[in-house]
């Protein structure tokens, strides 16, 4: 027997989920910058109060940033 599918999400709910993902990413980058794991002089303009993240998040952000930069360089 097939499981009953849940009702589709409202478009506003989808937008809120995407916006929260953006907020979480900026918060994590601000935390890593505040602790010296990353150098971004502009992140403080987007996130005024740093939200302290776990050490694994703070250490992962520079790795993620370096991976994205490496891909961008490879595409050029």
Protein Blocks (a to p, Z undefined) as FASTA:
>chain_A
ZZdddddddfklmmmmmmmmmmmmmmmmmmmmmnopaccfklmmmmmbacdddfklmmmm
mmmmmmmmmmmmmmZZ
